[in-house]
Amino acid sequence: MFDYFKGYITDKRKTAKGTYLTLETSGVGYLLEVVERDFINTNINDADIQKLYVLLTHREDAMSLYGFSNKETRDIFQILLSVSGVGAKMAIALLNEFDACDLISLVIDGDFKELTRAKGVGPKLAQKIILELKDKLMKTALPQTSGKLIPPSQSFEDTRAILLSLGYEENEIEDTLSKILPTIEDNSNSEEVIRKALTCLSM
Protein backbone atom coordinates (compact mmCIF):
# COMPACT_ATOMS: atom_id res chain seq x y z
CA MET A 1 0.00 0.00 0.00
CA PHE A 2 2.81 2.41 0.93
CA ASP A 3 6.43 2.22 -0.25
CA TYR A 4 8.02 5.21 1.46
CA PHE A 5 7.25 8.59 3.04
CA LYS A 6 9.25 11.79 2.67
CA GLY A 7 8.98 14.53 5.26
CA TYR A 8 10.34 15.99 8.47
CA ILE A 9 10.88 14.21 11.77
CA THR A 10 8.87 16.17 14.35
CA ASP A 11 9.03 13.83 17.33
CA LYS A 12 10.86 10.77 18.61
CA ARG A 13 10.05 8.68 21.64
CA LYS A 14 11.24 5.52 23.33
CA THR A 15 8.80 3.51 25.43
CA ALA A 16 8.60 0.05 26.93
CA LYS A 17 6.81 -1.02 23.73
CA GLY A 18 9.43 0.22 21.28
CA THR A 19 11.12 3.17 19.58
CA TYR A 20 9.04 5.56 17.48
CA LEU A 21 9.45 8.50 15.12
CA THR A 22 6.77 10.92 13.93
CA LEU A 23 7.30 11.85 10.29
CA GLU A 24 5.23 14.77 9.01
CA THR A 25 4.41 14.94 5.33
CA SER A 26 1.75 17.13 3.67
CA GLY A 27 0.44 18.19 7.06
CA VAL A 28 -0.04 14.64 8.35
CA GLY A 29 2.12 13.13 11.09
CA TYR A 30 2.73 9.40 10.74
CA LEU A 31 3.79 7.48 13.84
CA LEU A 32 6.34 4.87 12.76
CA GLU A 33 7.94 2.18 14.89
CA VAL A 34 11.61 1.97 13.93
CA VAL A 35 14.69 -0.07 14.76
CA GLU A 36 16.96 1.41 17.40
CA ARG A 37 19.82 2.37 15.06
CA ASP A 38 17.44 4.48 12.93
CA PHE A 39 16.03 6.03 16.11
CA ILE A 40 19.51 6.96 17.34
CA ASN A 41 20.66 8.32 13.97
CA THR A 42 17.63 10.56 13.42
CA ASN A 43 17.33 14.12 14.73
CA ILE A 44 14.11 16.01 15.44
CA ASN A 45 13.43 19.04 13.23
CA ASP A 46 16.35 18.27 10.98
CA ALA A 47 16.34 20.76 8.11
CA ASP A 48 16.73 17.94 5.62
CA ILE A 49 13.77 16.00 4.32
CA GLN A 50 13.90 12.41 5.56
CA LYS A 51 12.90 9.36 3.51
CA LEU A 52 11.69 6.26 5.33
CA TYR A 53 10.59 3.03 3.68
CA VAL A 54 7.44 1.81 5.38
CA LEU A 55 5.37 -1.28 5.95
CA LEU A 56 1.79 -1.30 7.18
CA THR A 57 0.74 -4.33 9.21
CA HIS A 58 -2.85 -5.19 10.06
CA ARG A 59 -4.04 -7.37 12.91
CA GLU A 60 -7.57 -7.88 14.16
CA ASP A 61 -7.03 -5.39 16.99
CA ALA A 62 -4.54 -2.93 15.50
CA MET A 63 -2.87 -1.41 12.46
CA SER A 64 0.79 -0.42 12.77
CA LEU A 65 3.30 1.42 10.59
CA TYR A 66 6.97 0.50 10.61
CA GLY A 67 9.67 2.72 9.14
CA PHE A 68 13.19 1.91 7.91
CA SER A 69 16.01 4.08 6.63
CA ASN A 70 16.69 1.69 3.73
CA LYS A 71 14.70 -0.64 1.51
CA GLU A 72 16.77 -3.73 2.30
CA THR A 73 15.97 -3.64 6.02
CA ARG A 74 12.27 -3.08 5.29
CA ASP A 75 12.21 -6.04 2.91
CA ILE A 76 14.05 -8.33 5.35
CA PHE A 77 11.55 -7.27 8.04
CA GLN A 78 8.70 -8.24 5.73
CA ILE A 79 10.28 -11.62 4.96
CA LEU A 80 10.83 -12.24 8.68
CA LEU A 81 7.11 -11.69 9.30
CA SER A 82 6.37 -14.55 6.90
CA VAL A 83 8.33 -16.99 9.09
CA SER A 84 5.94 -18.91 11.35
CA GLY A 85 6.40 -17.92 14.97
CA VAL A 86 7.94 -14.54 14.16
CA GLY A 87 5.80 -11.47 14.79
CA ALA A 88 6.61 -7.79 14.37
CA LYS A 89 8.18 -7.43 17.83
CA MET A 90 10.45 -10.43 17.24
CA ALA A 91 11.43 -9.14 13.79
CA ILE A 92 12.29 -5.73 15.27
CA ALA A 93 14.32 -7.43 18.02
CA LEU A 94 16.34 -9.31 15.38
CA LEU A 95 16.95 -6.13 13.38
CA ASN A 96 17.90 -4.25 16.55
CA GLU A 97 20.61 -6.83 17.17
CA PHE A 98 21.77 -7.34 13.55
CA ASP A 99 21.70 -5.13 10.48
CA ALA A 100 20.13 -6.61 7.35
CA CYS A 101 23.44 -7.76 5.88
CA ASP A 102 24.62 -9.44 9.09
CA LEU A 103 21.27 -11.18 9.47
CA ILE A 104 21.40 -12.48 5.90
CA SER A 105 24.97 -13.70 6.42
CA LEU A 106 24.01 -15.57 9.61
CA VAL A 107 21.13 -17.23 7.79
CA ILE A 108 23.31 -18.26 4.83
CA ASP A 109 25.98 -19.59 7.23
CA GLY A 110 23.39 -21.37 9.38
CA ASP A 111 24.73 -19.73 12.55
CA PHE A 112 21.69 -20.22 14.79
CA LYS A 113 23.69 -19.72 18.00
CA GLU A 114 24.54 -16.15 17.03
CA LEU A 115 20.86 -15.43 16.34
CA THR A 116 20.02 -16.22 19.96
CA ARG A 117 21.68 -12.91 20.90
CA ALA A 118 18.42 -11.23 19.84
CA LYS A 119 15.95 -10.67 22.67
CA GLY A 120 13.42 -13.49 22.94
CA VAL A 121 15.07 -15.78 20.36
CA GLY A 122 15.88 -19.22 21.73
CA PRO A 123 17.85 -21.99 19.99
CA LYS A 124 14.79 -23.76 18.55
CA LEU A 125 13.31 -20.58 17.12
CA ALA A 126 16.71 -19.51 15.80
CA GLN A 127 17.06 -22.78 13.89
CA LYS A 128 13.51 -22.43 12.56
CA ILE A 129 14.22 -18.88 11.41
CA ILE A 130 17.33 -20.02 9.55
CA LEU A 131 15.53 -22.92 7.86
CA GLU A 132 12.54 -20.86 6.72
CA LEU A 133 14.33 -17.59 5.99
CA LYS A 134 17.05 -19.25 3.95
CA ASP A 135 14.40 -21.00 1.90
CA LYS A 136 12.54 -17.75 1.30
CA LEU A 137 15.72 -15.85 0.38
CA MET A 138 17.12 -18.54 -1.91
CA LYS A 139 13.94 -19.87 -3.53
CA THR A 140 14.04 -17.39 -6.41
CA ALA A 141 14.89 -19.15 -9.66
CA LEU A 142 18.11 -17.68 -11.00
CA PRO A 143 18.10 -16.48 -14.60
CA GLN A 144 20.90 -17.12 -17.02
CA THR A 145 23.57 -14.52 -16.43
CA SER A 146 24.36 -11.92 -19.01
CA GLY A 147 27.65 -11.65 -20.84
CA LYS A 148 29.24 -9.58 -18.09
CA LEU A 149 32.33 -10.98 -16.43
CA ILE A 150 30.82 -12.13 -13.13
CA PRO A 151 32.91 -15.00 -11.73
CA PRO A 152 31.27 -18.44 -11.33
CA SER A 153 31.25 -18.19 -7.56
CA GLN A 154 28.69 -19.54 -5.09
CA SER A 155 28.87 -16.29 -3.13
CA PHE A 156 27.85 -14.30 -6.22
CA GLU A 157 25.04 -16.76 -6.98
CA ASP A 158 23.82 -16.52 -3.39
CA THR A 159 23.92 -12.73 -3.57
CA ARG A 160 22.05 -12.71 -6.88
CA ALA A 161 19.29 -14.95 -5.46
CA ILE A 162 18.94 -12.82 -2.33
CA LEU A 163 18.71 -9.57 -4.28
CA LEU A 164 16.09 -11.09 -6.59
CA SER A 165 14.05 -12.15 -3.56
CA LEU A 166 14.29 -8.56 -2.26
CA GLY A 167 12.70 -7.29 -5.46
CA TYR A 168 15.67 -5.95 -7.43
CA GLU A 169 15.66 -6.28 -11.21
CA GLU A 170 18.06 -8.63 -13.00
CA ASN A 171 19.85 -5.87 -14.91
CA GLU A 172 20.19 -3.81 -11.72
CA ILE A 173 21.76 -6.79 -9.94
CA GLU A 174 24.17 -7.51 -12.78
CA ASP A 175 25.26 -3.87 -12.93
CA THR A 176 25.83 -3.85 -9.16
CA LEU A 177 27.85 -7.07 -9.16
CA SER A 178 29.96 -5.74 -12.02
CA LYS A 179 30.65 -2.52 -10.10
CA ILE A 180 31.70 -4.22 -6.89
CA LEU A 181 33.70 -7.01 -8.53
CA PRO A 182 37.02 -5.06 -8.58
CA THR A 183 36.63 -4.33 -4.85
CA ILE A 184 36.08 -7.94 -3.74
CA GLU A 185 39.18 -9.44 -2.15
CA ASP A 186 37.76 -12.96 -1.71
CA ASN A 187 35.16 -14.19 -4.22
CA SER A 188 34.22 -17.03 -1.88
CA ASN A 189 33.29 -14.69 0.96
CA SER A 190 29.49 -14.44 0.76
CA GLU A 191 29.28 -11.89 3.57
CA GLU A 192 31.66 -9.50 1.79
CA VAL A 193 29.82 -9.82 -1.54
CA ILE A 194 26.36 -9.38 0.00
CA ARG A 195 27.41 -6.40 2.13
CA LYS A 196 29.09 -4.56 -0.73
CA ALA A 197 26.17 -5.26 -3.08
CA LEU A 198 23.62 -3.92 -0.58
CA THR A 199 25.80 -0.88 0.13
CA CYS A 200 26.12 -0.15 -3.58
CA LEU A 201 22.37 -0.50 -4.13
CA SER A 202 21.53 1.82 -1.25
CA MET A 203 23.59 4.70 -2.65
VENDA-V711114 format. One record per pair of residues at least 12 apart in sequence whose ideal C-beta (glycine too) atoms are under 6 Angstrom apart, sorted by the first residue. I is the first residue (numbers start at 1). J is the second residue. If there is no record, write none. Layout:
i->I j->J
i->I j->J
//
This chain:
i->1 j->56
i->2 j->54
i->2 j->56
i->4 j->51
i->4 j->53
i->5 j->23
i->5 j->25
i->5 j->52
i->5 j->54
i->6 j->49
i->6 j->51
i->7 j->23
i->7 j->24
i->7 j->25
i->8 j->24
i->9 j->21
i->9 j->23
i->9 j->42
i->9 j->44
i->9 j->50
i->10 j->22
i->10 j->24
i->12 j->44
i->18 j->33
i->19 j->34
i->19 j->36
i->19 j->39
i->20 j->33
i->21 j->34
i->21 j->42
i->23 j->52
i->30 j->65
i->32 j->65
i->32 j->67
i->33 j->66
i->34 j->67
i->35 j->95
i->35 j->96
i->36 j->96
i->38 j->69
i->52 j->67
i->53 j->68
i->53 j->71
i->53 j->74
i->54 j->67
i->55 j->74
i->55 j->78
i->57 j->88
i->70 j->202
i->72 j->100
i->72 j->198
i->73 j->100
i->75 j->166
i->76 j->100
i->77 j->91
i->79 j->136
i->83 j->129
i->83 j->132
i->83 j->133
i->85 j->125
i->90 j->120
i->93 j->118
i->93 j->119
i->93 j->120
i->94 j->118
i->97 j->117
i->97 j->118
i->101 j->194
i->101 j->195
i->101 j->198
i->104 j->194
i->105 j->191
i->107 j->130
i->107 j->133
i->107 j->134
i->108 j->190
i->110 j->130
i->112 j->126
i->112 j->127
i->112 j->130
i->137 j->162
i->137 j->165
i->138 j->161
i->140 j->161
i->140 j->164
i->140 j->165
i->142 j->161
i->143 j->170
i->146 j->174
i->148 j->174
i->148 j->178
i->150 j->177
i->151 j->187
i->153 j->187
i->155 j->188
i->155 j->190
i->155 j->193
i->158 j->190
i->159 j->193
i->159 j->194
i->159 j->197
i->160 j->173
i->176 j->197
i->176 j->200
i->176 j->201
i->179 j->200
i->180 j->196
i->180 j->197
i->180 j->200
//
